[in-house]
């Protein structure tokens, strides 16, 4: 018999927008919480991108299994309704600029008076305090400010951003963790609290290898190492050419290095003093990369991957997005699923990467039209009558 998901019975009021807040609330929803997404009458910013071809997909990815309600928080009645929701909710998630909710009279201090058990999760670029708190924060700007761009790319070329929206999603993941930690505390104390996550702080730890190189070299080493190890402390560690693409190879320790040489039929190099240990290999990194590249370039990507897998060499083919979307492994595990979306057609949607043993993953309920669930939220949940709902519509509150 399947157990309920861990957050079954929990209610979340989701004021998130773009990636950061919505990813946090998506994980809450897929862990069993009831998530009510509140949007202004024009819709949140990510929804507005839907008019541009495939730009609709991110909204569909991040807003499965939520209810959709509109609410004008600039109206007095809209603010009253949000407070009524908060009285009945467990969590509020928002990633507006610091101070925006306070200016509406809906900040944590006010909402915690309405519901002292409320866990209020706030995501932002640089945090709610400090001299940079009011800097505009998008994933691109945070990547620049956090140092990610400075270490991404090749040393003889300008810095580039990481391809994925790392700052937004690292921030959203940490916000989920903070909310869950506060909910655990609430079970013991009965009190909620404010949880905040700054995107810049969420990504800092990922610079560990790069910071190690920076400090270890006295700031003299190049910041950007291309596809080599960020701390230039592993070799081989790179992306190597094949006949039809590229393959990533890393050898951590002597076992992997010996296995690679065996696959290359170059066990004669085991006695070469240039490659005797990790330090020696790092000192001769250019030679190592030339040696491995000469080998990999003689094989197709899949044949080489199969060969190295037989020898237990850590590697992976560099795959294109279409290959990832159709990954048999992820589909078999239920991490990805093709869905006929009512608004966007046939799309591949994800589930949460969190798995809870003994509980069946939720079936994907696709995101919906703006205000799709107004009647369910305001009528069934808050108990407003049809005439009251119509009045809210007439007054442009919902």
C-alpha positions in Angstrom: 0.0 0.0 0.0 1.4 3.4 -1.0 2.0 5.9 1.7 0.9 9.5 1.3 3.6 11.9 0.2 5.4 13.7 3.0 3.7 17.1 2.5 0.2 15.7 2.0 -2.2 18.1 3.8 0.2 21.1 3.6 -1.0 24.3 1.9 1.3 26.7 0.2 0.5 30.2 -1.1 2.9 30.6 -4.1 3.7 34.2 -5.1 6.8 33.1 -7.0 7.8 34.3 -10.5 10.2 33.2 -13.3 12.4 30.4 -12.0 13.5 30.8 -8.4 10.3 30.8 -6.4 8.3 28.6 -8.8 10.9 25.9 -8.7 10.8 25.9 -4.9 7.0 25.7 -4.9 7.1 23.0 -7.7 9.1 20.7 -5.5 6.7 21.4 -2.6 3.8 20.5 -4.9 5.5 17.3 -6.1 6.2 16.3 -2.5 2.4 16.4 -1.9 1.6 19.9 -0.8 -1.4 21.8 -2.1 0.2 24.8 -3.9 -2.0 27.7 -4.9 -0.2 29.9 -7.4 -1.3 33.6 -7.1 -0.8 35.8 -10.1 -1.6 39.4 -11.0 -4.4 39.7 -13.6 -1.8 40.0 -16.3 -0.1 36.8 -15.2 3.4 36.3 -13.8 6.4 37.3 -16.0 7.3 33.8 -17.1 3.8 33.2 -18.4 4.1 36.3 -20.6 7.0 34.7 -22.4 4.6 32.0 -23.7 3.8 34.1 -26.8 7.4 33.4 -28.0 7.4 29.9 -29.4 9.2 27.4 -27.0 9.4 30.0 -24.3 6.2 28.5 -23.0 8.0 25.3 -21.9 9.6 26.7 -18.8 6.3 27.8 -17.4 4.8 24.4 -18.1 7.9 22.7 -16.5 7.8 24.7 -13.2 4.1 24.9 -12.6 2.7 21.4 -12.8 0.4 20.2 -10.0 -0.5 23.7 -8.8 -3.8 25.6 -8.6 -4.0 28.9 -10.5 -5.7 32.0 -9.0 -5.5 35.6 -9.9 -5.4 38.4 -7.3 -4.8 42.1 -7.4 -2.6 42.7 -4.4 -2.6 46.5 -5.0 -6.3 46.6 -4.1 -7.4 46.6 -0.4 -9.8 43.7 -1.0 -7.0 41.7 -2.7 -4.8 42.2 0.3 -7.6 41.1 2.6 -8.1 38.0 0.6 -4.4 37.1 0.7 -4.5 37.4 4.5 -7.5 35.1 4.6 -5.5 32.6 2.6 -2.5 32.9 4.9 -4.7 32.2 7.9 -5.4 28.8 6.4 -2.0 28.2 4.8 1.3 26.7 6.1 3.8 28.3 3.8 4.2 31.5 1.7 6.8 31.5 -1.1 7.9 34.7 -2.8 10.9 36.0 -4.7 10.0 39.6 -5.2 12.7 42.3 -4.7 13.4 42.8 -1.0 10.9 45.1 0.5 8.2 44.7 -2.2 5.9 42.7 0.0 6.4 45.1 3.0 5.4 48.0 0.8 2.1 46.2 0.0 1.6 45.7 3.8 2.0 41.9 3.2 5.5 41.3 4.5 6.5 38.7 7.0 5.8 40.7 10.1 2.3 41.5 9.0 1.5 37.9 7.8 3.0 36.3 10.8 0.5 38.3 13.0 -2.2 36.8 10.9 -0.8 33.3 11.3 2.1 32.8 13.8 2.6 29.3 12.5 3.4 30.6 9.0 6.7 29.6 7.3 7.5 32.5 5.0 10.1 31.6 2.3 11.7 34.6 0.6 14.2 34.3 -2.3 16.2 37.2 -3.7 19.4 37.9 -5.5 21.5 39.3 -2.7 19.4 38.9 0.5 17.2 41.1 2.6 20.1 43.0 4.2 23.4 44.4 3.2 24.6 47.1 0.9 23.6 45.2 -2.3 20.1 44.2 -1.2 18.4 46.5 -3.8 20.5 45.5 -6.8 18.4 44.2 -9.7 18.9 40.4 -9.5 18.4 38.2 -12.5 20.2 34.9 -13.1 22.6 36.6 -15.5 23.5 39.5 -13.2 23.9 37.2 -10.2 26.2 34.9 -12.2 28.3 38.0 -13.0 28.3 39.3 -9.4 28.9 35.8 -7.9 32.0 35.1 -10.0 30.5 32.3 -12.0 31.0 34.1 -15.3 34.7 34.9 -14.5 35.5 31.1 -14.1 33.4 29.9 -17.1 35.0 29.6 -20.5 38.6 29.5 -21.7 41.5 31.5 -20.4 42.2 33.3 -23.7 38.6 34.3 -24.3 36.1 36.6 -22.5 34.0 35.3 -19.6 30.7 33.7 -20.4 27.7 32.8 -18.4 26.9 29.2 -17.5 24.4 27.8 -20.0 21.7 26.9 -17.5 20.1 29.3 -15.0 22.3 28.1 -12.1 21.7 31.0 -9.7 17.9 30.9 -10.0 17.7 27.1 -9.5 20.4 26.9 -6.8 18.4 29.6 -5.0 15.1 27.8 -5.4 16.6 24.5 -4.2 18.1 26.1 -1.1 14.8 27.9 -0.5 13.0 24.6 -0.5 15.5 23.2 2.0 15.1 26.3 4.2 11.3 26.0 4.2 11.5 22.3 5.1 13.9 23.0 7.9 11.5 25.6 9.3 8.6 23.3 9.0 10.5 20.7 11.0 11.1 23.3 13.7 7.4 24.2 13.7 6.5 20.6 14.5 8.5 21.0 17.7 7.7 24.6 18.7 4.4 25.4 17.0 5.9 28.6 15.6 6.8 29.5 12.0 9.5 31.8 10.9 11.0 33.8 8.0 13.4 31.9 5.8 15.4 33.8 3.2 17.9 32.6 0.6 20.1 34.9 -1.5 21.0 33.4 -4.9 24.6 34.8 -4.7 25.1 32.9 -1.4 23.5 29.7 -2.8 26.0 29.4 -5.6 29.1 30.4 -3.7 30.0 26.9 -2.5 30.0 25.6 -6.1 33.1 27.7 -6.7 35.1 25.5 -4.4 37.6 24.1 -6.9 38.1 27.5 -8.5 38.6 29.2 -5.2 41.2 26.4 -4.3 43.1 27.2 -7.4 42.9 31.0 -6.8 44.2 30.7 -3.2 46.7 28.0 -4.0 48.3 30.0 -6.7 48.3 33.3 -4.8 45.8 34.6 -7.4 48.2 34.0 -10.3 46.5 31.0 -12.0 44.0 31.7 -14.8 40.5 32.0 -13.6 39.0 30.2 -16.6 40.1 26.7 -17.2 37.8 25.7 -20.1 36.7 22.1 -19.7 39.6 21.3 -17.4 39.1 20.9 -13.6 38.3 24.2 -12.1 41.2 23.8 -9.6 43.5 22.3 -12.2 44.0 19.5 -9.7 42.9 16.5 -11.8 44.3 15.0 -15.1 43.0 13.7 -17.3 39.9 15.8 -16.8 38.6 17.3 -20.0 36.3 17.1 -23.0 37.9 15.2 -25.8 37.1 14.9 -29.5 35.6 11.8 -31.2 34.8 11.1 -34.8 31.2 12.4 -34.3 31.2 14.6 -31.3 32.9 14.8 -27.9 33.3 12.8 -24.8 34.0 13.9 -21.2 36.6 11.8 -19.3 37.9 12.1 -15.8 40.3 9.9 -13.8 40.2 10.3 -10.1 43.0 8.3 -8.6 45.3 5.6 -9.9 42.7 2.9 -10.6 41.0 5.0 -13.1 44.2 6.1 -14.8 45.4 2.5 -15.1 42.0 1.5 -16.5 42.1 4.2 -19.1 45.6 3.1 -20.2 44.4 -0.4 -20.5 41.5 0.7 -22.7 43.9 2.7 -24.8 46.3 -0.3 -25.0 49.0 2.0 -23.6 49.9 0.1 -20.4 53.6 0.8 -21.4 53.0 4.3 -19.9 52.6 2.9 -16.4 56.3 3.1 -16.0 56.6 6.6 -17.5 57.8 8.9 -14.7 55.8 11.9 -16.2 52.6 10.0 -15.3 53.7 8.2 -12.2 51.2 9.9 -9.9 48.5 12.6 -9.9 50.9 15.4 -9.2 53.1 14.3 -12.1 50.1 14.0 -14.4 48.8 17.5 -13.4 52.3 18.9 -14.1 52.1 17.3 -17.6 48.4 18.1 -18.2 49.0 19.3 -21.8 50.8 16.0 -22.7 48.0 14.0 -21.1 45.3 15.8 -23.0 47.2 15.4 -26.3 47.6 11.7 -25.6 44.0 11.1 -24.7 42.7 13.3 -27.6 44.7 11.3 -30.1 43.1 8.1 -28.8 39.5 9.4 -28.6 39.6 11.0 -32.1 40.0 7.6 -33.6 36.6 6.3 -32.3 32.9 7.2 -32.6 31.4 8.6 -29.5 29.1 5.7 -28.7 31.8 3.0 -29.4 34.3 4.8 -27.2 31.7 5.2 -24.4 31.0 1.5 -24.5 34.7 0.7 -24.5 35.5 2.9 -21.5 32.4 1.7 -19.6 33.7 -1.9 -19.9 36.9 -0.7 -18.3 35.1 1.3 -15.6 36.6 4.7 -16.7 34.4 7.6 -15.6 33.2 9.2 -18.8 30.1 10.4 -20.6 29.2 11.3 -24.2 28.5 15.0 -24.6 24.9 14.8 -25.6 22.6 17.4 -27.3 19.4 18.6 -25.7 17.2 16.4 -27.9 19.1 13.3 -26.7 18.6 14.4 -23.1 14.9 15.0 -23.5 14.5 11.5 -24.9 16.8 9.9 -22.4 15.5 6.3 -22.0 16.9 6.1 -18.4 15.1 9.2 -17.2 11.8 8.2 -18.9 12.0 4.7 -17.4 12.5 6.1 -13.9 9.6 8.5 -14.4 11.8 11.6 -14.1 10.5 12.8 -17.5 7.2 12.2 -19.1 5.6 13.2 -22.4 2.4 15.1 -21.7 -0.3 16.5 -23.9 -0.5 20.0 -22.4 -3.9 21.7 -22.8 -2.1 25.0 -23.7 1.2 24.1 -25.3 0.6 20.8 -27.0 2.8 17.7 -26.6 5.7 18.6 -24.3 8.2 16.7 -22.1 7.7 17.6 -18.5 9.8 16.7 -15.4 9.0 15.5 -12.0 10.8 16.5 -8.8 14.2 14.8 -8.4 13.2 14.0 -4.8 12.0 10.4 -4.4 10.2 9.2 -1.4 10.4 5.4 -0.8 7.0 3.9 -0.3 5.0 6.7 -2.0 4.0 6.7 -5.6 5.1 9.8 -7.5 2.3 12.2 -8.3 0.7 12.0 -11.8 1.6 15.2 -13.6 -1.3 17.7 -13.7 -0.3 20.2 -16.3 -0.2 24.0 -15.6 -3.3 25.8 -16.7 -4.8 29.1 -17.9 -4.5 32.2 -15.9 -7.0 32.1 -13.1 -8.1 28.6 -14.0 -8.9 27.7 -10.4 -10.4 30.9 -9.2 -13.7 29.3 -8.4 -12.1 26.4 -6.6 -9.8 28.6 -4.5 -12.1 31.5 -3.6 -15.4 29.5 -3.7 -14.6 26.0 -2.4 -11.6 26.8 -0.3 -12.4 30.3 1.1 -16.2 29.7 1.0 -17.2 32.8 -1.1 -20.6 32.6 -2.8 -21.2 33.0 -6.5 -22.4 36.6 -6.1 -19.3 37.4 -4.0 -17.0 35.9 -6.7 -18.8 37.9 -9.4 -18.3 41.0 -7.3 -14.5 40.3 -7.1 -14.5 40.0 -10.9 -16.4 43.2 -11.4 -14.1 45.1 -9.0 -11.1 43.7 -10.8 -9.8 42.0 -7.6 -9.5 38.7 -9.4 
